[in-house]
Amino acid sequence: MQDDLTSPTERVAAAVYWLCTGQALTVAELAQRLQMSPRGARYLLNRAALVAPIYDENGVWRLAEPLDDARQL
């Protein structure tokens, strides 16, 4: 549980950080950690996946393996 992560920017940063450090998360786990609804957590992950190399594998979100030709932001 992260009481101090209240802005959308902080929540996205925390979720991507956790995934990039090798943690695998379900929508329910992320929702609980960030004290938000599962619908909001799913939306957050789907939006983050547009720019971060994360993906949903059977309900568990993970960091994808980096690609050699990954686009630069």
GROMACS elastic network, one bead per residue, 0.5 to 0.9 nm:
[ bonds ]
;  ai    aj funct       b0    kb
    1    32     6  0.65186   500
    1    34     6  0.59539   500
    1    35     6  0.68159   500
    2     5     6  0.56780   500
    2     6     6  0.84859   500
    2    32     6  0.89496   500
    2    33     6  0.59047   500
    2    34     6  0.56263   500
    2    35     6  0.73845   500
    3     6     6  0.72795   500
    3    33     6  0.87756   500
    3    34     6  0.75369   500
    3    35     6  0.77525   500
    4     7     6  0.88416   500
    4    10     6  0.88606   500
    5     8     6  0.81491   500
    5     9     6  0.87327   500
    5    10     6  0.55441   500
    5    11     6  0.58553   500
    5    14     6  0.80825   500
    5    34     6  0.68602   500
    5    35     6  0.88805   500
    6     9     6  0.84226   500
    6    10     6  0.66868   500
    6    11     6  0.68275   500
    6    34     6  0.80001   500
    6    35     6  0.87956   500
    7    10     6  0.52794   500
    7    11     6  0.63347   500
    7    12     6  0.87835   500
    8    11     6  0.50774   500
    8    12     6  0.61907   500
    8    13     6  0.85460   500
    8    44     6  0.85559   500
    9    12     6  0.52898   500
    9    13     6  0.61332   500
    9    14     6  0.86004   500
   10    13     6  0.51012   500
   10    14     6  0.60853   500
   10    15     6  0.86093   500
   11    14     6  0.51684   500
   11    15     6  0.61693   500
   11    16     6  0.86274   500
   11    34     6  0.67673   500
   11    44     6  0.82687   500
   12    15     6  0.51672   500
   12    16     6  0.61249   500
   12    17     6  0.84024   500
   12    44     6  0.66064   500
   12    45     6  0.78636   500
   12    48     6  0.70417   500
   13    16     6  0.53037   500
   13    17     6  0.59592   500
   13    18     6  0.85822   500
   14    17     6  0.50265   500
   14    18     6  0.61167   500
   14    19     6  0.86189   500
   14    34     6  0.87306   500
   15    18     6  0.52529   500
   15    19     6  0.63057   500
   15    20     6  0.85894   500
   15    25     6  0.88059   500
   15    30     6  0.73158   500
   15    34     6  0.86832   500
   15    44     6  0.85361   500
   15    45     6  0.77989   500
   15    48     6  0.87709   500
   16    19     6  0.51184   500
   16    20     6  0.59443   500
   16    21     6  0.85343   500
   16    45     6  0.84090   500
   16    48     6  0.74785   500
   16    52     6  0.75163   500
   16    54     6  0.81009   500
   16    63     6  0.86480   500
   17    20     6  0.50292   500
   17    21     6  0.61391   500
   17    22     6  0.88417   500
   17    23     6  0.88962   500
   18    21     6  0.52680   500
   18    22     6  0.67810   500
   18    23     6  0.55655   500
   18    24     6  0.79050   500
   18    25     6  0.83969   500
   19    22     6  0.53457   500
   19    24     6  0.60889   500
   19    25     6  0.73813   500
   19    54     6  0.74704   500
   19    61     6  0.75962   500
   19    62     6  0.58958   500
   19    63     6  0.55977   500
   20    23     6  0.71728   500
   20    53     6  0.87352   500
   20    54     6  0.83429   500
   20    62     6  0.80998   500
   20    63     6  0.58454   500
   20    64     6  0.89353   500
   21    63     6  0.84060   500
   22    62     6  0.74394   500
   22    63     6  0.68277   500
   23    61     6  0.86799   500
   23    62     6  0.70901   500
   23    63     6  0.81767   500
   24    60     6  0.62740   500
   24    61     6  0.55716   500
   24    62     6  0.50145   500
   24    63     6  0.77545   500
   25    28     6  0.80750   500
   25    29     6  0.60121   500
   25    30     6  0.63268   500
   25    59     6  0.84730   500
   25    60     6  0.54939   500
   25    61     6  0.51503   500
   25    62     6  0.69166   500
   26    29     6  0.51579   500
   26    30     6  0.62796   500
   26    31     6  0.85416   500
   26    56     6  0.86351   500
   26    59     6  0.59558   500
   26    61     6  0.59227   500
   27    30     6  0.51879   500
   27    31     6  0.60248   500
   27    32     6  0.85889   500
   27    38     6  0.59536   500
   27    39     6  0.82349   500
   27    41     6  0.58431   500
   27    42     6  0.57616   500
   27    45     6  0.81243   500
   27    59     6  0.74180   500
   27    60     6  0.75363   500
   27    61     6  0.77818   500
   28    31     6  0.50638   500
   28    32     6  0.61787   500
   28    33     6  0.86448   500
   28    37     6  0.83306   500
   28    38     6  0.57221   500
   28    41     6  0.77347   500
   28    42     6  0.87206   500
   29    32     6  0.51815   500
   29    33     6  0.61768   500
   29    34     6  0.86255   500
   29    38     6  0.87018   500
   30    33     6  0.50771   500
   30    34     6  0.60791   500
   30    35     6  0.81759   500
   30    36     6  0.82082   500
   30    38     6  0.78760   500
   30    41     6  0.62985   500
   30    42     6  0.86796   500
   31    34     6  0.53156   500
   31    35     6  0.56101   500
   31    37     6  0.56065   500
   31    38     6  0.52183   500
   31    39     6  0.83431   500
   31    40     6  0.75163   500
   31    41     6  0.52847   500
   31    42     6  0.83365   500
   32    36     6  0.65793   500
   32    37     6  0.79414   500
   32    38     6  0.81872   500
   33    36     6  0.80072   500
   34    37     6  0.87919   500
   34    41     6  0.82752   500
   36    39     6  0.82849   500
   36    40     6  0.63692   500
   36    41     6  0.66768   500
   37    40     6  0.51121   500
   37    41     6  0.62499   500
   37    42     6  0.86497   500
   38    42     6  0.60721   500
   38    43     6  0.85094   500
   39    42     6  0.51878   500
   39    43     6  0.62182   500
   39    44     6  0.86219   500
   40    43     6  0.50643   500
   40    44     6  0.60960   500
   40    45     6  0.86915   500
   41    45     6  0.62467   500
   41    46     6  0.86079   500
   42    45     6  0.52126   500
   42    46     6  0.61196   500
   42    47     6  0.85843   500
   43    46     6  0.51502   500
   43    47     6  0.61258   500
   43    48     6  0.85005   500
   44    47     6  0.53026   500
   44    48     6  0.60759   500
   44    49     6  0.85693   500
   45    48     6  0.50142   500
   45    49     6  0.60128   500
   45    50     6  0.88627   500
   45    54     6  0.82466   500
   45    55     6  0.84996   500
   45    56     6  0.88064   500
   45    61     6  0.81390   500
   46    49     6  0.51571   500
   46    50     6  0.68979   500
   46    54     6  0.89977   500
   46    55     6  0.84297   500
   46    56     6  0.88261   500
   47    50     6  0.54705   500
   47    51     6  0.77464   500
   47    52     6  0.89620   500
   48    51     6  0.58052   500
   48    52     6  0.57544   500
   48    53     6  0.85454   500
   48    54     6  0.77435   500
   49    53     6  0.62213   500
   49    54     6  0.53325   500
   49    55     6  0.65112   500
   50    53     6  0.79969   500
   50    54     6  0.85760   500
   51    54     6  0.85702   500
   51    73     6  0.81792   500
   52    55     6  0.88812   500
   52    63     6  0.84625   500
   52    64     6  0.88967   500
   53    62     6  0.86164   500
   53    63     6  0.59568   500
   53    64     6  0.52505   500
   53    65     6  0.75842   500
   53    66     6  0.72294   500
   54    61     6  0.67671   500
   54    62     6  0.54997   500
   54    64     6  0.52293   500
   54    65     6  0.87870   500
   55    60     6  0.82025   500
   55    61     6  0.54818   500
   55    62     6  0.55939   500
   55    63     6  0.65293   500
   55    64     6  0.64641   500
   56    59     6  0.58213   500
   56    60     6  0.54612   500
   56    62     6  0.64899   500
   57    60     6  0.51626   500
   57    61     6  0.61148   500
   57    62     6  0.73289   500
   58    61     6  0.82712   500
   63    66     6  0.86405   500
   64    67     6  0.86120   500
   66    69     6  0.86596   500
   66    70     6  0.71417   500
   67    70     6  0.50791   500
   67    71     6  0.88335   500
   69    72     6  0.88621   500
